[in-house]
Amino acid sequence: MPEVRSDETGGSEQATVNALPRVAVVGIHGHGATHVTHAAQLAAAGHCHFTAVADPRPPTSKQLAINPAPAVYSDLAELLAAEQVDVVVICTPIHTHVPLAELALRAGADVLLEKPPTPSLEEFERLSAIVAETGRICQIGFQAHGSGAVRALASMVAEGTLGEVRGIGASGTWVRTQAYWQRAKWAGRRTLDGVAVVDGAVTNPFAHSVAAALLVDGSGRADQVESVETELFHANPIEADDTSTVRIRTTRGTTILAAFTLCAVETTPPLVTVYGSKGRAVLRYNLDELEITTADGTTTTQYGRDELLANLLDHRRDGVPLLAPLEGTGGFTRVLDAVRAAPRPAEIPAELVSWEGTGDDRHPVVRDVEKWIEQASERQALFSELGAPWTTQPTDSELR
Protein backbone atom coordinates (compact mmCIF):
# COMPACT_ATOMS: atom_id res chain seq x y z
CA MET A 1 0.00 0.00 0.00
CA PRO A 2 1.17 3.57 -0.55
CA GLU A 3 2.59 5.17 2.57
CA VAL A 4 0.20 7.60 4.29
CA ARG A 5 1.58 10.80 5.81
CA SER A 6 -0.20 13.27 8.05
CA ASP A 7 -0.16 16.95 7.19
CA GLU A 8 0.00 19.82 9.70
CA THR A 9 -3.79 20.03 9.97
CA GLY A 10 -4.15 16.41 10.99
CA GLY A 11 -5.40 15.27 7.61
CA SER A 12 -3.65 12.72 5.46
CA GLU A 13 -2.36 12.56 1.94
CA GLN A 14 -1.11 9.82 -0.32
CA ALA A 15 2.68 9.93 -0.14
CA THR A 16 4.56 10.03 -3.37
CA VAL A 17 7.02 7.34 -2.31
CA ASN A 18 5.25 4.71 -4.37
CA ALA A 19 3.63 7.06 -6.89
CA LEU A 20 4.72 6.93 -10.50
CA PRO A 21 7.46 9.48 -11.20
CA ARG A 22 6.56 12.41 -13.42
CA VAL A 23 8.96 12.75 -16.37
CA ALA A 24 9.62 15.79 -18.57
CA VAL A 25 11.81 15.99 -21.68
CA VAL A 26 13.62 19.20 -22.62
CA GLY A 27 14.88 19.39 -26.19
CA ILE A 28 12.60 17.16 -28.24
CA HIS A 29 13.91 17.40 -31.81
CA GLY A 30 16.90 15.66 -33.38
CA HIS A 31 18.22 13.12 -30.89
CA GLY A 32 15.72 14.51 -28.39
CA ALA A 33 12.97 12.76 -30.32
CA THR A 34 14.47 9.44 -29.15
CA HIS A 35 14.07 10.54 -25.54
CA VAL A 36 10.43 11.46 -26.22
CA THR A 37 9.87 7.97 -27.62
CA HIS A 38 11.49 6.30 -24.61
CA ALA A 39 9.49 8.39 -22.15
CA ALA A 40 6.26 7.55 -23.99
CA GLN A 41 7.11 3.84 -24.02
CA LEU A 42 7.89 3.80 -20.30
CA ALA A 43 4.66 5.66 -19.57
CA ALA A 44 2.66 3.19 -21.65
CA ALA A 45 4.26 0.35 -19.70
CA GLY A 46 3.21 1.92 -16.42
CA HIS A 47 6.67 2.96 -15.21
CA CYS A 48 6.12 6.74 -15.16
CA HIS A 49 3.86 9.61 -16.12
CA PHE A 50 5.05 11.49 -19.20
CA THR A 51 4.08 14.90 -17.88
CA ALA A 52 5.57 17.59 -20.14
CA VAL A 53 8.00 18.60 -22.87
CA ALA A 54 9.84 21.86 -23.48
CA ASP A 55 11.43 23.21 -26.65
CA PRO A 56 11.39 26.55 -28.49
CA ARG A 57 10.15 24.60 -31.53
CA PRO A 58 6.68 23.05 -31.11
CA PRO A 59 6.41 19.25 -31.11
CA THR A 60 5.29 17.39 -34.19
CA SER A 61 1.80 15.92 -34.35
CA LYS A 62 3.36 12.45 -33.98
CA GLN A 63 5.07 13.47 -30.74
CA LEU A 64 1.71 14.56 -29.34
CA ALA A 65 -0.04 11.35 -30.41
CA ILE A 66 0.28 10.04 -26.85
CA ASN A 67 -2.58 9.38 -24.47
CA PRO A 68 -2.48 11.35 -22.30
CA ALA A 69 -0.40 13.85 -24.26
CA PRO A 70 2.30 15.72 -22.34
CA ALA A 71 1.89 19.43 -21.70
CA VAL A 72 3.98 21.64 -23.99
CA TYR A 73 6.18 24.56 -22.93
CA SER A 74 8.74 26.74 -24.69
CA ASP A 75 11.51 26.29 -22.11
CA LEU A 76 12.40 24.53 -18.89
CA ALA A 77 11.80 27.53 -16.63
CA GLU A 78 8.23 27.86 -17.91
CA LEU A 79 7.71 24.11 -17.49
CA LEU A 80 8.94 24.04 -13.90
CA ALA A 81 6.80 27.04 -13.00
CA ALA A 82 3.69 25.19 -14.14
CA GLU A 83 4.38 21.50 -13.44
CA GLN A 84 5.66 19.30 -10.68
CA VAL A 85 8.16 16.83 -12.14
CA ASP A 86 10.41 14.18 -10.64
CA VAL A 87 12.75 13.46 -13.55
CA VAL A 88 13.93 15.86 -16.27
CA VAL A 89 15.60 14.56 -19.44
CA ILE A 90 17.81 17.25 -21.01
CA CYS A 91 18.83 16.92 -24.66
CA THR A 92 19.89 20.44 -25.63
CA PRO A 93 23.06 22.08 -27.06
CA ILE A 94 26.21 21.20 -25.10
CA HIS A 95 26.82 24.69 -23.75
CA THR A 96 23.32 24.84 -22.20
CA HIS A 97 23.67 21.61 -20.19
CA VAL A 98 24.89 22.99 -16.88
CA PRO A 99 22.41 25.91 -16.55
CA LEU A 100 19.46 23.68 -17.41
CA ALA A 101 20.62 20.80 -15.21
CA GLU A 102 21.09 23.20 -12.30
CA LEU A 103 17.58 24.57 -12.81
CA ALA A 104 16.09 21.07 -12.73
CA LEU A 105 18.19 19.83 -9.81
CA ARG A 106 17.40 22.86 -7.66
CA ALA A 107 13.72 22.35 -8.44
CA GLY A 108 14.01 18.93 -6.77
CA ALA A 109 14.12 16.78 -9.91
CA ASP A 110 16.55 14.05 -10.87
CA VAL A 111 18.22 14.49 -14.26
CA LEU A 112 19.15 12.42 -17.29
CA LEU A 113 21.59 14.73 -19.07
CA GLU A 114 22.61 14.03 -22.65
CA LYS A 115 26.30 13.56 -23.36
CA PRO A 116 28.76 15.16 -23.19
CA PRO A 117 27.78 16.34 -19.71
CA THR A 118 29.63 19.66 -19.81
CA PRO A 119 31.91 21.57 -22.22
CA SER A 120 34.75 21.90 -19.69
CA LEU A 121 36.19 20.23 -16.61
CA GLU A 122 35.51 23.37 -14.60
CA GLU A 123 31.81 23.17 -15.41
CA PHE A 124 31.84 19.44 -14.67
CA GLU A 125 33.15 20.18 -11.19
CA ARG A 126 30.49 22.87 -10.76
CA LEU A 127 27.74 20.45 -11.81
CA SER A 128 29.15 17.78 -9.48
CA ALA A 129 28.99 20.26 -6.60
CA ILE A 130 25.36 21.09 -7.40
CA VAL A 131 24.45 17.39 -7.46
CA ALA A 132 26.13 16.91 -4.07
CA GLU A 133 24.47 20.01 -2.63
CA THR A 134 20.97 19.11 -3.79
CA GLY A 135 21.29 15.38 -3.10
CA ARG A 136 19.64 14.66 -6.44
CA ILE A 137 20.58 12.06 -9.09
CA CYS A 138 22.34 12.85 -12.36
CA GLN A 139 22.73 10.19 -15.03
CA ILE A 140 24.60 11.00 -18.26
CA GLY A 141 23.29 9.90 -21.64
CA PHE A 142 26.16 7.67 -22.71
CA GLN A 143 23.91 5.02 -24.24
CA ALA A 144 26.82 2.62 -24.75
CA HIS A 145 27.10 2.33 -20.97
CA GLY A 146 23.81 0.44 -21.15
CA SER A 147 25.26 -2.15 -23.51
CA GLY A 148 25.71 -5.62 -22.05
CA ALA A 149 28.68 -6.05 -24.40
CA VAL A 150 30.49 -3.06 -22.89
CA ARG A 151 29.91 -4.28 -19.36
CA ALA A 152 30.98 -7.83 -20.26
CA LEU A 153 34.26 -6.58 -21.72
CA ALA A 154 34.88 -4.38 -18.67
CA SER A 155 34.47 -7.47 -16.48
CA MET A 156 36.88 -9.48 -18.65
CA VAL A 157 39.52 -6.76 -18.38
CA ALA A 158 39.06 -6.47 -14.61
CA GLU A 159 39.28 -10.25 -14.17
CA GLY A 160 42.35 -10.62 -16.40
CA THR A 161 40.60 -12.87 -18.93
CA LEU A 162 42.62 -11.32 -21.77
CA GLY A 163 45.84 -11.28 -19.76
CA GLU A 164 47.88 -8.12 -19.37
CA VAL A 165 46.28 -5.26 -21.27
CA ARG A 166 48.86 -3.89 -23.70
CA GLY A 167 46.60 -1.13 -24.91
CA ILE A 168 43.07 -0.16 -25.89
CA GLY A 169 42.11 1.32 -29.23
CA ALA A 170 38.96 3.36 -29.88
CA SER A 171 38.45 3.88 -33.60
CA GLY A 172 35.75 5.16 -35.89
CA THR A 173 35.34 6.05 -39.56
CA TRP A 174 32.11 7.88 -40.33
CA VAL A 175 30.66 10.19 -42.94
CA ARG A 176 29.11 13.51 -41.97
CA THR A 177 27.65 15.72 -44.69
CA GLN A 178 27.33 19.49 -44.89
CA ALA A 179 23.78 19.16 -43.55
CA TYR A 180 25.24 17.79 -40.31
CA TRP A 181 27.47 20.82 -39.80
CA GLN A 182 24.63 23.17 -40.67
CA ARG A 183 22.12 21.59 -38.27
CA ALA A 184 22.58 24.33 -35.66
CA LYS A 185 24.66 27.47 -35.18
CA TRP A 186 26.78 25.69 -32.55
CA ALA A 187 27.59 22.69 -34.78
CA GLY A 188 31.29 22.29 -35.43
CA ARG A 189 32.16 25.17 -33.11
CA ARG A 190 34.78 25.27 -30.40
CA THR A 191 33.16 28.33 -28.85
CA LEU A 192 30.00 30.33 -29.44
CA ASP A 193 29.65 33.89 -28.21
CA GLY A 194 32.62 33.36 -25.93
CA VAL A 195 31.20 30.16 -24.39
CA ALA A 196 32.88 26.76 -24.81
CA VAL A 197 30.96 24.35 -27.06
CA VAL A 198 33.62 21.79 -28.15
CA ASP A 199 31.49 20.12 -30.84
CA GLY A 200 34.11 18.02 -32.60
CA ALA A 201 34.57 14.39 -33.59
CA VAL A 202 36.29 13.30 -30.38
CA THR A 203 33.90 15.03 -28.00
CA ASN A 204 30.49 14.55 -29.62
CA PRO A 205 29.97 11.96 -32.41
CA PHE A 206 32.62 9.63 -30.98
CA ALA A 207 32.16 10.58 -27.33
CA HIS A 208 30.63 7.14 -26.76
CA SER A 209 33.82 5.49 -28.04
CA VAL A 210 36.07 7.41 -25.66
CA ALA A 211 33.74 6.92 -22.69
CA ALA A 212 33.30 3.20 -23.46
CA ALA A 213 37.07 2.68 -23.69
CA LEU A 214 37.54 4.35 -20.30
CA LEU A 215 34.72 2.25 -18.82
CA VAL A 216 36.28 -0.94 -20.19
CA ASP A 217 39.58 0.02 -18.55
CA GLY A 218 37.85 0.76 -15.25
CA SER A 219 38.98 4.39 -15.52
CA GLY A 220 35.76 6.37 -15.75
CA ARG A 221 36.49 8.93 -13.02
CA ALA A 222 38.42 12.15 -13.60
CA ASP A 223 41.16 11.20 -11.14
CA GLN A 224 41.79 7.98 -13.09
CA VAL A 225 43.03 9.82 -16.19
CA GLU A 226 46.72 10.68 -15.86
CA SER A 227 47.45 12.45 -19.15
CA VAL A 228 45.92 13.31 -22.53
CA GLU A 229 47.75 14.07 -25.80
CA THR A 230 45.81 15.48 -28.75
CA GLU A 231 46.37 15.83 -32.49
CA LEU A 232 43.35 17.54 -34.02
CA PHE A 233 42.65 18.18 -37.71
CA HIS A 234 39.76 19.18 -39.95
CA ALA A 235 38.87 18.87 -43.63
CA ASN A 236 35.45 20.51 -43.29
CA PRO A 237 35.26 24.31 -43.05
CA ILE A 238 34.64 24.18 -39.28
CA GLU A 239 36.40 25.34 -36.10
CA ALA A 240 36.40 21.94 -34.42
CA ASP A 241 38.10 18.67 -35.32
CA ASP A 242 36.73 16.05 -37.72
CA THR A 243 39.85 13.83 -38.01
CA SER A 244 41.92 13.28 -34.88
CA THR A 245 44.05 11.08 -32.70
CA VAL A 246 44.09 11.33 -28.91
CA ARG A 247 46.29 9.31 -26.56
CA ILE A 248 45.06 8.82 -23.01
CA ARG A 249 47.11 7.30 -20.21
CA THR A 250 45.22 6.12 -17.15
CA THR A 251 46.41 5.67 -13.59
CA ARG A 252 46.11 1.91 -14.12
CA GLY A 253 48.99 2.23 -16.60
CA THR A 254 46.81 1.65 -19.66
CA THR A 255 47.27 3.52 -22.92
CA ILE A 256 44.04 4.27 -24.79
CA LEU A 257 44.54 5.48 -28.35
CA ALA A 258 41.47 7.11 -29.88
CA ALA A 259 41.49 7.63 -33.67
CA PHE A 260 38.46 9.06 -35.45
CA THR A 261 37.35 10.65 -38.67
CA LEU A 262 34.09 12.04 -39.99
CA CYS A 263 35.64 12.20 -43.47
CA ALA A 264 35.65 8.53 -44.47
CA VAL A 265 34.53 6.88 -47.70
CA GLU A 266 31.67 5.21 -45.85
CA THR A 267 30.35 4.85 -42.30
CA THR A 268 31.39 1.70 -40.46
CA PRO A 269 30.66 0.51 -36.90
CA PRO A 270 32.97 2.16 -34.35
CA LEU A 271 35.29 -0.19 -32.48
CA VAL A 272 36.84 -0.47 -29.04
CA THR A 273 39.67 -3.00 -29.25
CA VAL A 274 41.49 -4.43 -26.25
CA TYR A 275 44.95 -5.82 -27.00
CA GLY A 276 45.84 -8.36 -24.30
CA SER A 277 48.70 -10.78 -23.73
CA LYS A 278 46.24 -13.71 -23.89
CA GLY A 279 43.91 -12.48 -26.60
CA ARG A 280 42.15 -9.63 -28.32
CA ALA A 281 38.62 -8.31 -27.88
CA VAL A 282 36.76 -6.23 -30.47
CA LEU A 283 33.73 -4.39 -29.15
CA ARG A 284 31.15 -3.02 -31.59
CA TYR A 285 29.26 -1.14 -28.93
CA ASN A 286 26.59 0.33 -31.19
CA LEU A 287 25.69 -3.25 -32.21
CA ASP A 288 26.10 -4.66 -28.66
CA GLU A 289 28.49 -7.21 -30.14
CA LEU A 290 31.69 -8.58 -28.61
CA GLU A 291 34.26 -10.63 -30.52
CA ILE A 292 36.94 -12.45 -28.52
CA THR A 293 40.01 -14.01 -30.13
CA THR A 294 42.33 -16.26 -28.09
CA ALA A 295 44.51 -19.27 -28.77
CA ASP A 296 41.31 -21.35 -28.74
CA GLY A 297 39.78 -19.41 -31.65
CA THR A 298 37.28 -16.59 -32.15
CA THR A 299 33.81 -16.29 -30.64
CA THR A 300 31.25 -13.56 -31.22
CA THR A 301 28.48 -12.86 -28.71
CA GLN A 302 25.44 -10.63 -29.09
CA TYR A 303 24.26 -8.84 -25.95
CA GLY A 304 21.23 -6.84 -24.95
CA ARG A 305 21.04 -3.21 -23.87
CA ASP A 306 19.47 -1.37 -20.94
CA GLU A 307 17.89 2.00 -21.65
CA LEU A 308 19.22 4.82 -19.46
CA LEU A 309 15.94 6.49 -18.50
CA ALA A 310 14.52 3.12 -17.48
CA ASN A 311 17.67 2.50 -15.43
CA LEU A 312 17.30 5.89 -13.73
CA LEU A 313 13.68 5.11 -12.83
CA ASP A 314 14.74 1.68 -11.51
CA HIS A 315 17.46 3.36 -9.43
CA ARG A 316 14.92 5.73 -7.91
CA ARG A 317 12.52 2.89 -7.14
CA ASP A 318 14.78 -0.02 -6.20
CA GLY A 319 18.25 1.42 -5.79
CA VAL A 320 19.81 -0.51 -8.65
CA PRO A 321 23.19 1.00 -9.67
CA LEU A 322 23.17 3.79 -12.23
CA LEU A 323 24.76 2.79 -15.52
CA ALA A 324 26.25 6.22 -16.29
CA PRO A 325 26.44 8.30 -13.10
CA LEU A 326 27.93 11.79 -13.44
CA GLU A 327 31.00 10.86 -11.38
CA GLY A 328 31.75 7.96 -13.73
CA THR A 329 32.03 10.30 -16.73
CA GLY A 330 34.68 12.57 -15.26
CA GLY A 331 37.45 10.73 -17.12
CA PHE A 332 35.76 11.45 -20.43
CA THR A 333 35.34 15.09 -19.41
CA ARG A 334 39.08 15.33 -18.74
CA VAL A 335 39.65 14.20 -22.32
CA LEU A 336 37.11 16.73 -23.57
CA ASP A 337 38.82 19.46 -21.56
CA ALA A 338 42.16 18.59 -23.15
CA VAL A 339 40.55 18.91 -26.59
CA ARG A 340 39.01 22.23 -25.56
CA ALA A 341 42.35 23.60 -24.37
CA ALA A 342 44.36 22.25 -27.33
CA PRO A 343 45.47 24.49 -30.21
CA ARG A 344 42.88 25.05 -32.91
CA PRO A 345 42.67 21.97 -35.20
CA ALA A 346 44.96 22.17 -38.22
CA GLU A 347 43.50 22.19 -41.71
CA ILE A 348 44.16 19.08 -43.79
CA PRO A 349 45.75 20.21 -47.09
CA ALA A 350 43.26 20.41 -49.95
CA GLU A 351 45.28 18.05 -52.16
CA LEU A 352 44.61 15.26 -49.63
CA VAL A 353 40.85 15.79 -49.68
CA SER A 354 38.24 14.92 -52.30
CA TRP A 355 34.65 16.12 -52.10
CA GLU A 356 31.74 13.80 -52.81
CA GLY A 357 28.03 14.50 -53.30
CA THR A 358 26.21 17.76 -53.85
CA GLY A 359 24.23 20.25 -51.80
CA ASP A 360 23.45 19.13 -48.26
CA ASP A 361 24.93 15.70 -49.05
CA ARG A 362 28.35 17.09 -49.97
CA HIS A 363 31.14 15.75 -47.77
CA PRO A 364 34.94 15.49 -47.76
CA VAL A 365 36.91 12.26 -47.98
CA VAL A 366 40.46 12.34 -46.61
CA ARG A 367 42.79 10.21 -48.70
CA ASP A 368 43.54 6.80 -47.13
CA VAL A 369 42.17 7.98 -43.78
CA GLU A 370 40.82 4.52 -42.92
CA LYS A 371 44.33 3.06 -43.17
CA TRP A 372 45.76 5.65 -40.79
CA ILE A 373 42.91 5.20 -38.31
CA GLU A 374 43.48 1.42 -38.22
CA GLN A 375 47.23 1.79 -37.79
CA ALA A 376 46.81 4.35 -35.00
CA SER A 377 44.62 1.96 -33.02
CA GLU A 378 46.83 -1.09 -33.57
CA ARG A 379 50.15 0.65 -32.95
CA GLN A 380 48.86 2.97 -30.22
CA ALA A 381 50.39 5.87 -32.12
CA LEU A 382 49.38 9.42 -33.00
CA PHE A 383 49.00 10.46 -36.65
CA SER A 384 52.31 12.35 -36.58
CA GLU A 385 54.16 9.33 -35.19
CA LEU A 386 52.81 7.24 -38.06
CA GLY A 387 53.74 9.87 -40.64
CA ALA A 388 50.20 10.54 -41.87
CA PRO A 389 50.62 12.95 -44.81
CA TRP A 390 48.50 15.75 -43.35
CA THR A 391 50.94 15.95 -40.43
CA THR A 392 54.00 16.29 -42.64
CA GLN A 393 52.76 18.96 -45.07
CA PRO A 394 52.23 22.65 -44.31
CA THR A 395 48.61 23.75 -44.21
CA ASP A 396 47.24 26.61 -46.28
CA SER A 397 47.22 28.84 -43.20
CA GLU A 398 50.92 28.10 -42.55
CA LEU A 399 51.79 29.01 -46.13
CA ARG A 400 50.01 32.37 -45.96
QUIFENSUL-V105271 format. One record per residue. N is the residue number from 1. PSI is psi in radians with two decimals (none if undefined). OMEGA is omega in radians with two decimals (none if undefined). Layout:
N/PSI/OMEGA
N/PSI/OMEGA
//
This chain:
1/2.58/3.05
2/2.51/3.10
3/2.48/3.11
4/2.23/3.13
5/2.58/3.10
6/2.43/3.05
7/-3.14/-3.03
8/-0.34/-3.09
9/0.03/3.12
10/-0.08/3.09
11/-3.02/3.12
12/2.73/3.11
13/2.68/3.07
14/2.14/3.10
15/2.73/-3.10
16/0.12/-3.10
17/-0.79/-3.09
18/0.11/3.12
19/2.72/3.10
20/2.33/3.12
21/2.54/3.14
22/2.14/-3.02
23/2.40/3.02
24/2.59/3.10
25/2.24/3.14
26/2.11/-3.03
27/1.59/-2.89
28/0.03/3.12
29/2.97/-3.06
30/-2.31/3.12
31/-0.42/3.11
32/-0.47/3.12
33/-0.54/3.08
34/-0.70/3.11
35/-0.64/3.07
36/-0.78/3.13
37/-0.80/-3.13
38/-0.75/3.13
39/-0.71/3.13
40/-0.71/3.13
41/-0.73/3.13
42/-0.63/3.08
43/-0.74/3.13
44/-0.52/3.13
45/0.01/3.08
46/0.38/-3.12
47/-0.26/-3.12
48/2.99/2.91
49/2.22/3.06
50/1.70/-2.90
51/-0.78/-2.98
52/2.80/3.00
53/2.75/3.08
54/2.32/3.10
55/2.47/3.07
56/-0.49/3.08
57/2.29/-3.12
58/2.68/3.09
59/2.77/3.05
60/2.86/3.11
61/-0.58/3.12
62/-0.67/-3.13
63/-0.40/3.12
64/-0.05/-3.14
65/0.95/-3.12
66/2.45/-3.12
67/1.96/-0.04
68/2.59/-3.12
69/2.49/3.09
70/2.65/3.02
71/2.68/-3.03
72/2.28/3.12
73/2.82/-3.08
74/-0.40/3.10
75/3.00/-3.05
76/-0.67/-3.13
77/-0.77/3.11
78/-0.71/-3.14
79/-0.84/-3.09
80/-0.48/3.10
81/-0.42/-3.05
82/-0.41/-3.00
83/2.62/2.92
84/2.14/-3.13
85/2.66/-3.13
86/-0.51/-3.13
87/2.28/3.09
88/2.17/3.04
89/2.18/-3.07
90/2.05/3.12
91/1.31/-3.03
92/3.04/3.12
93/2.57/-2.99
94/-0.78/-3.03
95/-0.10/3.08
96/-0.07/-3.00
97/-0.89/-3.03
98/-0.84/3.12
99/-0.71/-3.11
100/-0.71/3.10
101/-0.72/3.12
102/-0.73/3.13
103/-0.80/-3.12
104/-0.79/-3.11
105/-0.73/-3.13
106/-0.30/3.05
107/0.00/3.08
108/0.24/-3.13
109/2.64/2.93
110/2.77/-2.96
111/2.37/2.84
112/1.91/-3.03
113/2.18/-3.11
114/2.66/3.12
115/2.79/-0.29
116/2.64/-3.01
117/-0.75/-3.10
118/2.80/3.13
119/0.15/3.08
120/2.78/3.10
121/-0.60/3.11
122/-0.77/3.13
123/-0.54/3.05
124/-0.78/3.13
125/-0.64/3.08
126/-0.79/3.13
127/-0.70/3.11
128/-0.70/3.12
129/-0.65/3.12
130/-0.73/3.10
131/-0.78/3.13
132/-0.72/-3.12
133/-0.75/-3.07
134/-0.34/-3.09
135/0.30/-3.13
136/3.09/-3.09
137/2.43/3.06
138/1.96/3.07
139/2.47/-3.11
140/2.45/-2.99
141/0.83/2.98
142/1.60/-3.03
143/-0.55/-3.12
144/-0.41/3.09
145/-0.33/3.09
146/-0.08/-3.09
147/2.24/3.05
148/-0.51/3.12
149/-0.71/3.12
150/-0.80/-3.11
151/-0.62/3.10
152/-0.75/3.14
153/-0.67/3.09
154/-0.71/3.12
155/-0.71/3.12
156/-0.74/3.14
157/-0.79/-3.12
158/-0.62/-3.10
159/-0.08/3.12
160/0.34/-3.11
161/-0.61/-3.11
162/0.15/-3.10
163/-2.72/3.11
164/2.26/3.14
165/2.04/-3.13
166/-0.26/3.12
167/2.82/3.09
168/2.31/3.07
169/2.37/3.01
170/2.03/-3.02
171/2.62/3.14
172/2.37/3.08
173/1.86/-3.09
174/2.92/3.03
175/2.28/3.01
176/2.19/-3.06
177/3.07/3.12
178/-0.56/3.11
179/-0.62/3.13
180/-0.79/-3.09
181/-0.24/3.13
182/0.16/-3.03
183/-0.41/-3.14
184/2.78/-3.08
185/-0.30/3.13
186/-0.11/-3.08
187/2.29/3.10
188/0.24/-3.11
189/2.54/2.97
190/-0.65/3.07
191/2.79/3.07
192/2.06/-3.12
193/0.70/3.09
194/0.04/-3.12
195/2.39/3.14
196/2.37/3.08
197/-0.89/3.06
198/0.92/-3.13
199/1.31/3.10
200/-3.12/-3.05
201/-0.78/-3.07
202/-0.66/-2.93
203/-0.19/3.11
204/-1.32/-3.10
205/-0.72/-3.11
206/0.34/3.08
207/-0.67/3.13
208/-0.65/-3.14
209/-0.84/-3.13
210/-0.82/-3.11
211/-0.69/3.13
212/-0.70/3.12
213/-0.72/3.10
214/-0.69/3.11
215/-0.76/3.13
216/-0.65/3.14
217/-0.17/-3.05
218/0.53/-3.04
219/0.84/-3.06
220/-0.42/-3.07
221/2.75/-3.12
222/-0.68/-3.09
223/-0.01/3.12
224/-0.02/3.06
225/2.07/-3.05
226/-0.74/-3.11
227/2.74/3.13
228/2.19/3.03
229/2.44/-3.09
230/2.49/2.92
231/1.89/-2.97
232/2.33/-3.12
233/2.88/3.04
234/2.49/3.00
235/-0.52/3.06
236/2.73/3.09
237/1.22/-3.08
238/2.89/3.07
239/-0.66/-2.99
240/-3.12/-3.12
241/2.57/2.97
242/-0.08/3.12
243/1.94/-2.94
244/2.71/2.88
245/2.49/3.12
246/2.29/3.11
247/2.14/-3.10
248/2.33/3.00
249/2.25/-3.09
250/2.88/-3.14
251/-0.24/3.05
252/-0.12/-3.12
253/0.15/-3.12
254/2.45/2.96
255/2.22/3.04
256/2.09/3.12
257/2.01/3.12
258/2.23/-3.12
259/2.08/-3.01
260/2.65/2.94
261/2.56/2.98
262/0.29/-3.08
263/0.78/-3.12
264/3.00/3.06
265/-0.70/3.12
266/2.83/3.13
267/2.28/3.10
268/2.79/-3.13
269/2.33/3.07
270/2.64/-3.05
271/2.52/2.84
272/2.07/-3.05
273/2.21/3.08
274/2.14/3.12
275/1.90/-3.10
276/2.82/-3.13
277/-0.35/-3.13
278/0.01/-3.13
279/3.13/-3.13
280/2.46/3.08
281/2.34/3.08
282/2.03/-3.12
283/2.10/2.99
284/1.49/-2.92
285/-0.51/3.13
286/-0.25/3.06
287/-0.04/-3.10
288/0.75/-3.04
289/2.36/-3.12
290/2.15/3.13
291/2.16/-3.13
292/2.24/3.10
293/2.11/3.08
294/-3.02/3.11
295/-0.37/-3.12
296/-0.09/-3.13
297/-2.89/-3.08
298/2.31/3.05
299/2.52/3.10
300/2.27/-3.09
301/2.34/3.08
302/2.31/-3.11
303/2.94/3.03
304/-3.05/-3.11
305/2.42/3.06
306/2.32/-3.12
307/2.45/-2.95
308/-0.61/3.08
309/-0.72/3.09
310/-0.71/3.10
311/-0.70/3.10
312/-0.73/3.11
313/-0.68/3.09
314/-0.66/3.11
315/-0.75/3.12
316/-0.70/-3.04
317/-0.80/-2.97
318/-0.10/3.13
319/0.29/3.09
320/2.62/-3.10
321/2.49/3.01
322/2.51/3.14
323/-0.54/-3.10
324/1.10/3.13
325/2.66/-3.11
326/-0.82/-3.10
327/-0.63/-3.10
328/0.01/3.10
329/0.19/3.12
330/-0.60/3.09
331/-0.79/3.07
332/-0.72/-3.10
333/-0.53/3.03
334/-0.69/3.08
335/-0.83/3.10
336/-0.75/-3.10
337/-0.61/3.08
338/-0.67/3.07
339/-0.73/3.13
340/-0.74/-3.06
341/-0.18/-3.09
342/2.80/3.03
343/2.71/3.13
344/2.39/-3.13
345/2.44/-3.14
346/2.58/3.13
347/2.28/3.07
348/2.23/-3.09
349/2.46/-3.04
350/-0.56/-3.10
351/-0.19/3.09
352/0.09/-3.05
353/2.31/2.98
354/2.58/-3.11
355/2.29/-3.11
356/2.67/3.08
357/3.09/-3.13
358/2.80/3.08
359/-2.36/-3.13
360/-0.37/-3.12
361/-0.01/-3.13
362/2.41/-3.13
363/2.63/3.13
364/2.62/3.01
365/2.08/3.11
366/2.26/-3.04
367/2.20/3.06
368/0.41/-3.04
369/-0.56/3.13
370/-0.69/3.13
371/-0.77/-3.10
372/-0.60/3.08
373/-0.80/-3.13
374/-0.77/-3.14
375/-0.67/3.13
376/-0.78/-3.14
377/-0.82/-3.06
378/-0.65/-3.05
379/-0.01/3.12
380/0.76/-3.03
381/2.60/3.05
382/2.82/-3.13
383/-0.75/-3.09
384/-0.59/3.13
385/-0.45/3.10
386/-0.29/-3.09
387/0.52/3.08
388/2.37/-2.95
389/-0.52/-3.14
390/-0.15/3.07
391/-0.14/-3.08
392/-0.03/3.13
393/2.53/3.07
394/2.50/3.09
395/2.93/3.11
396/-0.70/-3.10
397/-0.56/3.12
398/-0.48/-3.13
399/-0.39/-3.10
400/none/none
//
